[in-house]
Amino acid sequence: MRVWLITWEWLGNHASVENKIIGILSSRRSKDIVEKFVKFIYANEALDLSENLYYLNRQKTSPVKCQYHSMSSTITCGHNPYICARLVNNFKITPIDEDYENVEWQELPVYEVNNDIPIKIHDGAKQSYKHKKKNPNIH
């Protein structure tokens, strides 16, 4: 299944987060909708509630900015850690036990433009992640 996969990414163990996968969205969602979702998540993690209130109607001055990378169909937001939303193929989840599930997906190929011609830099890699399930008491 093709989905927008939204994850925390980081450089160095000092910036790591406990659960890498934030969530998934339908691949039918536009990049603009996904970008708004990513920006909302990052703002709620990075800013105080009072700062969120201040920037609510001042989006142009908000310190939370997203970037769209067209050659990899990727949206990034933040610094370290940062949020990465990208289209992936063959997304599937397999239960491991009552606390964890295995998540697998295929990244899309990455391209760069050389003399106005897109050139594939590398094929999309297969990825997997042992994901901790959410709190079952919320249901």
Order of alpha helices (4+ residues) and beta strands (2+ residues): beta-beta-alpha-alpha-beta-beta-beta-beta-beta-beta-beta
